[in-house]
Amino acid sequence: MRAQSVQIFAHAAGARVLWLERAEDDRCCDLRVADFNRRGHAVGSAATIATGIEFFFASASGTDLFVAWHASPESIEALIVDRDREVVARFPVVTMPEATLTSVACTASDCAVAWSLPRFRTTGGSIARFAPNGAAIGAPIPVPQDTNLPRIVDGDGDYLVLLTWYDYGRPAYQYALLRDGEFCCGDWLGSRSVGADATWNGREWLVQNYPMAPYSPFGLVTTRIDAGGKRLGGFAYDRENYVSFYNPAWDGAAWVYAKRVGGSLYAGIVRSDGAVQPPHVPVAGTFDGVSIASAGDGMTWFAYHSSGRVILRRVWISP
């Protein structure tokens, strides 16, 4: 999951959007939230829920949103905003020199915030868990030895965690489940990679791993992982025929993804078996930053920046 300047969350009645907006005095930045019905019409007025934010990570927790950001170079804070766009809790996550916020995720029972520490420290980072009301659940959980840059991904009851390990100075990725505060059920995604991401669809995770040249002939490897951490299969694409894309959203039949093509925004799909189809549905012209979401009902929401505004589009795309 990438740090966001805009992020959209879909639900049965519509969508909720978070975005950063430069304040009137030109300082950066106000964090704003707005709601929309299924037709794309605004519901109520947008609200400012925090100020002085340069980037954020957020996840849906029931009808609330859990948001985390750097309040200062050494401190990470979080807040919970309810269905009425009211901040119902704001609290510190950690104060630690050199800690860098890397991700936020929520399951049905709790939320988690991950941060990384520089390599060669005793631990490469930790994950803190919080109840839906913001109360801390136990002590922060250190990531496994010799790993850092933890990225946590929503799940049913467990979290999928992507971890970076260094193979002679070059990053490689592995995954593990975070279950009841402990790591389990992991495996390597492959040696020497330029990046990896994952998305949950309610039954399984889709992992995208981008191997590093010249150590692999592949440009993209997709892997499906079930709720118990078992690999279910996937596909590998050579460097001449692969598509890199933004994290996809499950529309009920396939994963829909966003892709920049010649400066324009396009949509494509990853089939339920993990096979990637080329992008073929135009969504927008010039854009900067995009987030997508679906309630699993066949419609996918795209939120993106264009000409200083946040634009919403609704897309229907068949597998």
C-alpha positions in Angstrom: 0.0 0.0 0.0 1.4 3.4 -1.0 1.3 6.6 1.0 -1.7 8.6 -0.2 -2.7 12.1 -1.3 -6.1 10.8 -2.2 -7.8 7.5 -1.1 -11.3 6.2 -1.7 -13.3 3.6 0.2 -16.4 1.9 -1.3 -19.5 0.6 0.5 -22.9 -0.6 -0.5 -24.5 3.0 -0.4 -21.6 4.8 -2.1 -18.1 5.9 -1.3 -16.0 8.0 1.1 -13.0 10.0 -0.1 -10.0 11.2 1.9 -7.6 13.7 0.3 -5.0 16.3 1.1 -5.7 19.9 0.2 -3.3 22.8 0.5 -4.6 25.3 3.1 -5.6 28.9 2.3 -2.3 30.2 3.7 -0.5 27.8 1.3 0.8 25.5 4.0 0.6 21.8 3.6 -1.9 20.3 4.1 -5.4 19.8 5.4 -6.8 16.3 5.4 -10.4 16.4 4.1 -13.2 13.8 4.0 -16.4 13.7 1.9 -19.1 11.2 1.2 -20.9 10.3 -2.0 -23.9 8.2 -2.9 -23.9 5.5 -5.6 -24.7 8.1 -8.3 -21.6 10.1 -7.4 -23.5 12.9 -5.7 -22.2 14.5 -2.5 -23.8 13.6 0.8 -23.5 16.4 3.2 -20.5 18.7 3.3 -16.8 17.9 3.2 -15.0 18.2 6.6 -11.4 18.9 7.6 -10.3 16.3 10.1 -6.6 17.1 10.5 -4.1 19.8 9.5 -0.4 20.0 8.8 -0.2 16.5 7.0 2.2 15.7 4.2 1.1 12.1 3.6 -1.2 9.6 5.2 -2.2 5.9 5.3 -5.8 4.9 6.0 -8.1 1.9 6.2 -11.8 1.3 6.7 -12.9 -0.1 10.1 -16.5 -0.9 9.8 -18.3 2.4 9.1 -15.3 4.4 10.5 -11.9 5.2 9.0 -8.6 4.7 10.7 -6.0 7.2 9.6 -2.3 7.6 10.5 0.4 10.2 9.6 3.6 11.8 10.9 2.8 14.5 13.4 6.5 15.3 13.4 9.6 13.6 12.0 9.9 11.5 15.2 6.2 10.9 16.0 3.3 9.1 14.4 -0.3 9.8 15.3 -3.7 8.3 14.4 -7.3 9.3 14.4 -10.7 7.6 13.9 -13.4 9.4 11.9 -17.0 8.1 12.2 -19.7 7.8 9.6 -20.8 11.4 10.3 -17.3 12.7 9.4 -16.6 13.5 13.0 -13.2 12.7 14.7 -14.1 10.5 17.6 -10.6 9.6 18.7 -7.0 11.0 18.2 -4.0 9.4 19.8 -0.2 8.9 19.6 1.0 5.7 17.9 4.8 5.9 18.6 7.5 8.5 19.2 10.8 7.2 18.0 13.7 8.8 16.1 14.0 7.5 12.6 10.7 5.7 12.6 9.0 5.9 9.2 5.3 5.1 8.8 4.8 2.4 6.2 1.2 1.2 6.3 -2.2 1.0 8.0 -4.7 -1.8 7.8 -7.9 -3.0 9.6 -9.6 -6.4 10.1 -13.1 -6.9 11.4 -11.7 -6.8 15.0 -8.8 -4.3 15.1 -6.5 -2.0 13.2 -2.8 -2.0 12.9 -0.1 0.6 12.1 3.4 -0.4 10.8 6.6 1.6 10.8 10.1 0.9 9.7 13.5 1.6 11.1 16.8 1.9 9.2 18.7 -1.2 8.3 21.1 -2.7 10.8 19.1 -1.7 13.8 18.2 -4.4 16.4 14.7 -4.5 14.8 13.7 -3.2 11.4 10.4 -1.9 12.6 7.2 -2.8 14.5 3.5 -3.1 14.2 1.1 -1.7 16.8 -2.5 -2.9 17.1 -5.5 -0.9 18.2 -9.1 -1.6 19.1 -11.9 0.1 17.1 -12.0 2.8 19.8 -8.3 3.6 19.5 -7.1 1.7 22.6 -3.8 0.0 22.2 -3.8 -3.8 22.1 -0.6 -5.0 23.9 2.9 -3.8 23.1 4.1 -3.1 19.5 5.2 -6.3 17.7 8.8 -6.2 16.3 9.1 -7.5 12.7 11.2 -10.7 12.2 14.9 -10.3 12.5 16.8 -9.0 9.5 13.7 -7.6 7.8 12.3 -4.1 7.6 9.8 -1.9 5.7 6.7 -3.9 6.9 3.6 -3.4 4.8 0.4 -4.7 6.4 -2.7 -5.6 4.3 -6.3 -6.0 5.4 -7.6 -9.5 5.9 -10.5 -11.4 7.4 -9.0 -12.0 10.9 -5.3 -12.0 10.1 -3.1 -9.5 8.4 -0.9 -10.3 5.5 2.5 -8.6 6.1 5.0 -8.0 3.3 8.6 -7.8 4.6 11.8 -6.6 3.0 15.0 -8.7 3.4 18.3 -7.7 1.8 20.1 -10.2 -0.4 23.7 -8.9 -0.6 22.4 -5.4 -0.4 19.5 -5.8 -2.8 15.9 -6.0 -1.6 13.9 -9.2 -1.6 10.4 -9.8 -0.3 8.7 -12.4 1.8 5.2 -12.6 3.3 3.9 -13.7 6.6 0.5 -13.7 8.4 0.2 -11.7 11.6 -2.2 -13.8 13.7 -3.1 -13.0 17.3 0.0 -10.8 17.6 2.5 -13.4 16.2 4.0 -14.0 12.8 3.3 -17.3 11.1 2.6 -19.1 7.8 5.1 -17.2 5.6 7.2 -17.8 2.5 9.5 -16.1 0.1 8.1 -14.2 -2.9 11.4 -14.3 -4.8 14.9 -13.0 -4.6 15.8 -9.4 -5.5 12.8 -7.4 -6.3 12.1 -3.7 -6.9 8.7 -3.8 -5.1 5.7 -5.8 -3.9 2.1 -5.1 -3.0 -1.0 -7.0 -2.1 -4.8 -6.7 -1.9 -7.5 -8.6 -0.1 -10.8 -9.5 -1.7 -12.6 -11.1 1.2 -11.3 -14.6 0.5 -7.7 -14.4 -0.6 -4.8 -12.0 -1.2 -3.4 -11.1 -4.6 0.3 -10.3 -4.4 2.2 -8.4 -7.1 6.0 -8.8 -7.0 8.3 -7.0 -9.5 11.6 -9.0 -9.8 14.8 -7.0 -10.3 16.8 -7.3 -13.6 19.1 -9.0 -14.4 18.4 -11.5 -11.6 15.1 -12.7 -13.0 13.7 -12.9 -16.6 10.3 -11.8 -15.3 9.0 -8.3 -14.9 5.9 -9.3 -12.8 4.8 -12.3 -10.8 1.3 -12.5 -9.4 0.6 -14.9 -6.4 -2.7 -15.7 -4.8 -2.5 -16.5 -1.1 -5.5 -18.0 0.8 -6.6 -16.9 4.3 -4.4 -19.5 5.9 -1.2 -18.2 4.2 -1.1 -21.0 1.5 -0.1 -20.2 -2.1 -2.9 -20.8 -4.6 -1.0 -20.2 -7.8 -0.4 -17.2 -10.1 1.4 -16.1 -13.2 4.8 -14.8 -14.2 5.3 -12.3 -17.1 8.6 -11.7 -18.9 10.0 -8.2 -19.2 8.7 -7.7 -22.7 5.1 -8.5 -21.8 4.2 -7.3 -18.3 2.0 -4.6 -16.9 2.8 -2.7 -13.7 -0.2 -1.2 -12.0 -1.6 0.5 -9.0 -3.1 -1.7 -6.2 -6.3 -3.3 -7.6 -9.8 -3.5 -6.1 -12.1 -6.6 -6.2 -15.3 -5.8 -8.0 -16.9 -9.2 -7.2 -15.7 -11.0 -10.3 -12.1 -9.8 -10.9 -9.5 -7.3 -9.6 -9.8 -4.0 -11.4 -6.5 -2.0 -11.6 -5.5 1.5 -12.6 -2.6 2.1 -15.1 -0.9 5.2 -16.6 -0.8 4.8 -20.4 0.8 7.7 -22.3 -0.1 10.1 -19.5 -3.7 9.1 -19.4 -5.5 6.9 -16.8 -6.8 3.5 -17.9 -8.4 0.5 -16.2 -7.7 -3.1 -16.7 -8.4 -6.4 -14.9 -6.6 -9.2 -13.2 -8.7 -12.3 -13.5 -9.7 -14.3 -10.4 -6.9 -16.8 -11.2 -4.3 -14.1 -11.1 -3.9 -13.6 -14.9 -3.3 -10.0 -15.8 -5.2 -8.5 -18.8 -3.8 -5.4 -20.6 -5.5 -2.1 -19.7 -8.2 -1.2 -22.2 -10.8 1.1 -20.6 -10.0 4.8 -20.7 -10.9 6.6 -17.4 -9.3 10.1 -17.6 -6.8 12.2 -19.4 -4.1 14.1 -17.3 -4.1 12.9 -13.7 -1.8 12.8 -10.7 -2.3 10.3 -8.0 -5.1 7.7 -8.1 -7.0 5.5 -5.7 -9.6 2.8 -6.6 -12.1 0.9 -4.5 -15.1 -1.4 -5.0 -17.9 -2.8 -2.8 -17.8 -6.0 -4.8 -20.9 -5.1 -6.7 -19.5 -4.8 -10.2 -18.8 -1.0 -10.0 -15.3 0.4 -9.3 -14.6 3.9 -8.0 -11.6 5.9 -9.3 -10.5 9.0 -7.4 -7.7 11.0 -8.8 -6.1 14.5 -8.8 -6.5 16.6 -12.0 -5.9 20.3 -12.4 -5.9 20.9 -8.6 -9.1 19.1 -8.0 -10.1 15.6 -6.8 -12.2 13.9 -9.5 -14.4 10.8 -9.0 -15.3 8.3 -11.8 -17.4 5.2 -11.7 -16.3 2.3 -13.9 -17.9 -1.0 -14.9 -15.6 -3.5 -16.5 -16.2 -7.1 -17.4 -13.7 -9.9 -16.9 
